[in-house]
Amino acid sequence: MYHHVKKLMYTVRVDEPDPKFGNMLLEQFGGANGELAAAMQYSIQGLNCEDPGRKDLLMDIGTEELSHLEIVGTLARMHLKPLKSVREEAEADPLIAIAGGGGVNLFNSMGNPWTADYLKITGELDVDLRSNIAAEARAKIVYERLIDFCRDPGTKDALQFLMTREITHMRAFALALESMGKPPLSVGRIAPTAGLVDQFFNDSTGQGDLGEVDTRGPWNEGEPWEFVEAPAFQDLPGAENGGRAIRAQSAPPEGAEAIQEVLVDELRDLLHAEKQLLKALPKMQKAARTQQLQTLLRNHLAETEAQVERLNECLRILGTSARAKPCKGMAGLVEEGEEVMAEGKKKEDAPADLALIGAALRVEHYEIAAYTTARNMALQLGQPAVAQLLTLSLGEEQNAGQLLDQVAQPLMSAARMPSSVLLTV
């Protein structure tokens, strides 16, 4: 809930209006680093934030930025006031004088409209806090430059107040980030490629016209840096480099051997699951009442046969035997499906097929989870051929689930209709 209090956070005083300077102030009103952009950025980040403490921080500062917007707008309006009545002053900015009546609007100093493109919102709290620190630093510099160009003492005081609050906010954001306990270069959840992350590429080489030279410093030498000399020239014939190669290949994850064992177990479990389905699907097809469901189950039987072959190929690529491991999860689902088919004999067509579709969907979701897990492990292990085969099967399972949903829709409508109506159709 917002409430407007008719008192400025800082009482603005302008002794000598300066329309040209008023135009400069619009940069902090509707510009990329201005107060509206800051207010919207922090407030929307706060709306997205699930951490109650840091949400409160973002909403507090976002609301304060709205107060700063009012201060800047009031300053700009007072400096622009001569544009309302003095022809010579109006010529300083015809857009403001004629289109805007000499008042402020959500434009920057060049007349470009404010845009949400200015906002930096990722939904990742530590990344957003870093962006906010940078935003406050940019705003602080803008205020410094405005102070340098300002001749009015009262305006300078107001700008000094606003500039100081940028430092306060920067400090608050920095401490909030620090309190999260994340290392400075820890961004997101996926670890960078080992080796590659520590390589510095010397991509700007040779003596420039103005005497630029290659330099070394803590940004490219010492631990843990590995200096790669002119990587673009390394493969050229006759190049004298003897440099180190780019570590572009992802390193295998720690414990790769143990992860591959888990992947093999997962594939063998899936193999047994699919083989159980090869026996169950013909029974389900026979139990289906509607032609559409029968056709869907028959087509999926052919897909399942191909999936068994893919699993055998995956195990071969991984250098292990295509031996199935008993899948108790699928055994339970198949047993439940048999119960559904037995009970369906006593039901009318629509309810019987809906129950059968429910059993089939449980199977599909079980397989989707298993194929997703196996595919992701194959990707992490650097096994693209295995991942590709598993992705094909995963896509078929997802498609089968969607088709089962589509078949169920008209059956649900039919199940709701009175039997007397069904007989007369």
Secondary structure, DSSP 8 states (H G I E B T S, - for coil): -----SS-SS----SS--HHHHHHHTHHHHSTTSHHHHHHHHHHHHHH---HHHHHHHHHHHHHHHHHHHHHHHHHHHHHGGGGT-HHHHTT-HIIIIISTTS--SB-TTS-B--GGG----S-HHHHHHHHHHHHHHHHHHHHHHHHH---HHHHHHHHHHHHHHHHHHHHHHHHHHHTT--TT--SSS---TTGGGEEEE-S-S--TT-------TTTSSTT-EEEE-GGGTTSTT----------S----TTHHHHHHHHHHHHHHHHHHHHHHHHHHHHHHHH--SHHHHHHHHHHHHHHHHHHHHHHHHHHHTTS-------HHHHHHHHHHHHHHHHHTTS-HHHHHHHHHHHHHHHHHHHHHHHHHHHHHHHHTT-HHHHHHHHHHHHHHHHHHHHHHHHHHHHHHHHHS-HHHHHH-
